[in-house]
Amino acid sequence: MSLIGVAAKSMTINEIKAKAKGLGIEPGKMKKPELIRAIQKAEGCTPCYGGSNGNCPWMQCCWRSDCFKTKA
């Protein structure tokens, strides 16, 4: 299941790691932004988390609100 369109609730780091593992990504020591970009890439989305500078065309992205608080 893609995370696009999922309710905009901030996920905990454990939920993010579980999502990554479900996609075959080994989180290891990845930091949250790197891990989310790996998830985006695995789902076929643009791996842009944290790089929008408040200007993002992806209105349905589940990471959107959290993304604006993060610098890549």
Helices and strands as residue ranges (DSSP letters): H 13-22, H 32-42, H 64-67
